[in-house]
Amino acid sequence: MAYHHGDLRRTLLAAAVEAIAEHGPAAVSLRDLARRAEVSHAAPAHHFGDKAGLLTAVAVEGFTLLAGALRETGERSGSYLEMGVAYVAFAVEHPAHFAVMFRPDLYHADDPAVRDAKAAARASLTGGLALLSGPRDGDPAVAALAAWSMMHGLATLWLSGSIPNAPGDDPRELARAIAVVLFP
């Protein structure tokens, strides 16, 4: 990927996502991003400050994409179960973002943009509880945490290749089958 006029910040962010997908977030360096984008070594530091600043931008982008995917799925399908499937699909389609988003030790977790993006994703998840049919006892926050834990765990296991003899090769179908167990 070479930078040729346009949005350098966007180019560097795309290069970071590519590098994370290849080698994980720990191996990302601003120097490597500059090389990938064919810009000076100072360019990434100018846009992000340091590696934590870069990973903060990746986390913000990830939470924003996740919030949009959950919201769109809920509006389109009217199904909380399908929102869970969309969560797993997001993780599989955006593994680099997913690898960073839930590692606040890697980025500036107190950054207002991170807090806002996380809140939007959380609001999409908890707002979808209204789509559940039938009476529900208990705290809606606990139901949201149960759903999130289940789908996040499945996504993490899938991405790490830790599901022995996974039934099928489609994580969305597996998510759907598992979600029916808790949310029929």
Protein Blocks (a to p, Z undefined) as FASTA:
>chain_A
ZZeehjfklmmmmmmmmmmmmnojklpcfklmmmmnopafklmmmmnopamlmmmmmmmm
mmmmmmmmmmmmmmmnopaklmmmmmmmmmmmmmmlmmmmmmmklmcfkbmklmmmmmmm
mmmmmmmmmmpgcjdedjfklmmmmmmmmmmmmmmmmmnopaghiecjbfklmmmmmmmm
mmZZ
